[in-house]
Amino acid sequence: MTFKSKLMGAVTATALLTGVQGAMAEEITVAYFLEWPMPFQYAKETGMYEAGMGGTTINWVSFDTGTAMSAAMASGDVHISVSQGVPPFVVAVSGGLDIQLVDVAVSYSDNDNCVVASSLEIDKDSAGELVGKKVSVPLGTAAHYGFLSQMNHFGVDPASMDIVDMAPAEGAAALAQGSVDMACGWGGALRRMKESGNVLLTGAEKQELGILVFDATTAPANFIAEDGELLSKFLAVTAEANAMWNSGDHTDKMLPVIAKDSGMDETATAETMAGFVFPSVDEQLSAAWLGGTAQSFMKGVADVFVASGSIDGALDSYDGTVNIGPLEAAK
């Protein structure tokens, strides 16, 4: 199976469906990641969402990758995805799926990376030695985009490598077992990868190269159209939880809850979240994010995927894939 066919498989299949089913306001399904600790999980576990959304029942479902989230939204199984990576979102909308980005869930750079096996003794000064090596990459994700961008920086053609599509947890296990030479991923899986190897570039070094990393809250366009008010209430609760965490005044009570829901211990959770930034609603609506920069960044991501042969084509503009209406209403 080709690199591109793997990436677009779910998109092609779900694009043939009849469309996302209309959501019932009394009950919705929300997707999220395990081992990816965020303030919203405190609200999730303490009933803040139900209280803020008029008693709406929320079914929470965990996923391994953002591409799987896209497929679930397209099939109507999921109404909101929290912290979907921008690259899988870009892949989905570039392939014709009618989903939209509605807020910036988290900004990070050190919590998404690629790790080279220690036994190879390869670092940024010898990255050319990666030619011919086997690497696990969750295709169509932020880690995939970061991998392509780093290889482009180092002048290593991904086509010269043996690329295996693996979820981060699987990649971490494969790296530990010596089944792959490099693995890419995020969160708890990335922490485990680092036990078996080293990163080529730090988060700060990636940012200097323009390799940004952030996740978004996304939803099917027709769910937004039909239940935009409900979505606004959801985003308002998320913003409240973020503000609580950002203040630093509620860490003691929030951390244990977030850690338990993430499937992580408190130390690992605290260390992971130390590398996260949760922008306020005002910051998200500014030019630095949804006021234009995010749209331009998505175009850049799409162009990288096109150049690598991972997707057939990019949209002329990604302005239409961002809907700030619900977030403005939440404010």
HUPE-V404420 format. One record per run of one state. SS is the DSSP state (hx for helix, st for strand, lp for the rest). FROM is the first residue (numbers start at 0). TO is the last residue. If there is no record, write none. Layout:
((SS/FROM/TO) (SS/FROM/TO))
//
This chain:
((lp/0/1) (hx/2/14) (lp/15/22) (st/23/23) (lp/24/25) (st/26/32) (lp/33/38) (hx/39/45) (lp/46/46) (hx/47/51) (lp/52/55) (st/56/62) (lp/63/64) (hx/65/74) (lp/75/78) (st/79/84) (hx/85/93) (lp/94/97) (st/98/106) (lp/107/110) (st/111/116) (hx/117/119) (lp/120/125) (hx/126/129) (lp/130/132) (st/133/136) (lp/137/140) (hx/141/153) (lp/154/156) (hx/157/159) (lp/160/160) (st/161/164) (lp/165/166) (hx/167/176) (lp/177/180) (st/181/185) (hx/186/192) (lp/193/195) (st/196/198) (lp/199/201) (hx/202/207) (lp/208/212) (st/213/219) (hx/220/246) (lp/247/249) (hx/250/261) (lp/262/264) (hx/265/272) (lp/273/275) (st/276/276) (lp/277/279) (hx/280/284) (lp/285/291) (hx/292/307) (lp/308/317) (hx/318/320) (st/321/321) (lp/322/323) (hx/324/329) (lp/330/330))
//
